[in-house]
Amino acid sequence: MGPGLLWKFSSKACCTVSHSVLQTMLLSKMAGMKEQQFTEEKPLLPEQKAGQDSDMENCDTFISPGDWKEHDIDTPYGMLHVVIRGAPKGNKPAILTYHDVGLNHKLCFNSFFQNEDMQEITKHFVVCHVDAPGQQIGASQLPQGYQYPTMDQLAGMLPSVVQHFGFKSIVGIGVGAGAYILAKFALIFPDLVEGLVLLNIDPNGKGWFDWAASKLSGLTSALPDTVLPHLFSQEELMSNTELVQSYRQQINNNINQFNLQLFWNMYNSRRDLEMNRTGTVLNAKTIRCPVMLVVGDNAPAEEGVVECNSKLDPTNTTFLKMADSGGLPQLTQPGKLTEAFKYFLQGMGYIAYVKDRRLSGGPVPSASMTRLARSRTASLTSASSVEGSRGRACTHSDSSEGVGQLNHTMEVSC
């Protein structure tokens, strides 16, 4: 697995808590403080001018929930459907998402981004959802003989999105196929990517046996039933949960099946991501920005995510394994994933103070889990790595004192 930091969440029936256990560990000394609003007492970036501070204070006005706008963007490999909320502000990155095969931005990310705590975070950023060609709801069927873009070409479409909207850089959130595409994007265009949250990424191409099994499955099963084992854990499929039933229906009714088959075929034809941990091979190439890898217990992609972790720089990689989350943690555990995403952004120097509705305590200082781990490991983390390479000032917190040392593997019961 490599020495990168691992967070592991597990659940016990006999243990109940009234708020996030991660916040409890970090902020046990802050109980009793008055709750305050989500405000920025300092510029988030040292490069910000005075006028940009007022922009941050008024950020609610430019990204209200109804401000989503749809765009069709021309790229070197065809048109790309994009949904965006907000406008670029200063040097802050945009949050850009890419969905998994069998889904689109609505099916993949709605539950996550509608989480109230997530909205407290995203109101400070422009948010951009990318739909793979032909996968958006209501998409027209692609013409017969259409050559679907390869995974490399799908990654090569993203610079057109960045340029179209004038983003300085992005923090990417990808799931499955979308995680693979964003990782490829970061390898090819490292200067455009400040951070990545990759759920269920499999960096390996399919072998001949897996390819043949996939082809056989496609011949004997309806397309939604072929895709579902890629999305959900075996336990979820066996129990045929309401979530699985709902997504079987939505994949069948809301995504053009011809278009989906093309995307599915191209994903299954992907090559290995050409990256290795520095020092393991000659001229090794790896992702340079901070990365948070996320996977659920017993998820179909668990082995692939572990493999990906072994290929990344442990000094700026965090591995989050979530129990009781099934194959799609952003759907089943949006609160926990939001919590981890907040720490990830704080470790990069963003979101100096955030309101936590579940605690009676005050604003949450920017003491991320990765930052706390630095005292034990004596190695740079995602926070310090970004500070060194980009010169960004991060707000430190005294709340980390007395919390105790963190192991690389940490089990938290909730």
SULQUI-V547740 format. One line per field, one symbol per residue. phi: phi as a letter, one per 20 degrees, with the letter a starting at -180 (. if undefined). A space follows every 50 residues. Layout:
BEGIN
phi: ???
END
This chain:
BEGIN
phi: .neffddcecdcfecccebffffffecfedgofffcffcdecffcfffef fffffffdfffdcfgeefcecddfcfdofcecdccnbgcldffeeddbee fncbfffecgffeegfffffeffecfdcdddfgmdffnfffffgnfefgf ffffffffgffgfgemffacdeccclgfffffffgffecffeceacddel fcfdffffffffffffffedcfggffegffedffffffelfgffffffff ffedcgffffffffffffefeffebbfgnecflfdbfeefcdecbegmfg egffffffgfedfffccdddddeldmecgfeecffffggffffffffeod lfccfdfedefefefedefffffffeeldfdgffffffedmeedeecfff fnfofdffdceceb
END
